């Protein structure tokens, strides 16, 4: 093998952010952090849990609560339906009456 071409292989510590478990393994990277490990992963433990390491759920809820509604939103289809109901309920009999109500 050539010298100085391969990275240095060393013993490193892998830390789980959820349960703070430390594993000693060999790697070329020093100090690896993972979100889930075999001690806390739902597949291995059989327990379902919510992992929110970056507080993304809290950030979303804050944005959702801060958003202010801008009145009632009515789609174009709903407006047309309401318009047809108002025309039919007004009792317009002739075409001239219908056109007058639309204007």
N, C-alpha and C positions, 0 to 999 in steps of 0.2 A: 504494500500500500504506500501511497505517497504520504509524506509527512506534511502537516499543517493544512490538510484539506478537509478533514472531518471535524465536526464540532466536539467539544469536550463533554464526555459522558460523566455525569456526577449524580450523587444521591441528593434528591430534593424532597421537599415536604409539600404535599398536596393538602389544601385546607378546604373543607366544605363550609360554605357560607351559611347554610341553614342550621346544621346541628353542631358546627364547630369541631368536627372530627378531623384529626390529622393522620395522614398516611405517609409513610416514607417509601418512596419509589425512586427508580433511576430514570433520569431524563437529561436532555440537553438544555432544558429551560429551568431557571432557578425560581422557585416560589410560585406554584400553580394554584389558582383558586377555582373551585367549581361550585355551582349552585346546588346540585343534588348529588348525594352519594348513595351507596347501597344501604346505609343505616337509616336514611330518611326518605328514600324514593318510594312512592306509593305502590309501585309494582312489586317491590321486595317486601315491604312492611304489611301490605294489605290494608292500610289506612289511607283514606283520602284526605288530602290537606291542600290548603291554598298557600302557595309560595309567592310572596310579593317582596322581593329583596330591594327593589328600587322604589317602592311605594307608588307604583303606577295606578293602583286602584284608588288610592286616596287622591292622587292628582286628578284623575278622571272625575271623581265625585265632586271635587272642588270646582272644576271647570263647569260641570253640569249644573251645580247649584248657582254659580255666578252668572250663567246665561239667563238673560231676561227674555221672556216671550214678547214678541212684537205683534200683539193683537191676535185676532183669530185669523188663521190662514184658511181660505176657501179656494178650492180648486176650480178651474174653469168649468169642469163637468158639473160640479155642484151648483155653480152659478146658473148654468143653462137649465138645469132641472128646476131650480127655484123660479126662474123666469117663466118656464112653461107652466108651472103650477099657478103662478099669479095670473097669467093670461087666461088659463082655463077656468080658474075660480072666479074671475071678474064677470063672467057671463057674456063675453063678447060673442055676438052671433054672426055678424057679417065680417067680410074681409076688411072693409073700411074701418070698422071698430077695432079689429085686431091690430092693424097698422098704426092706428092712433094711439093704442096703448103701448106699443113698442117704442114709439118716439117719446 
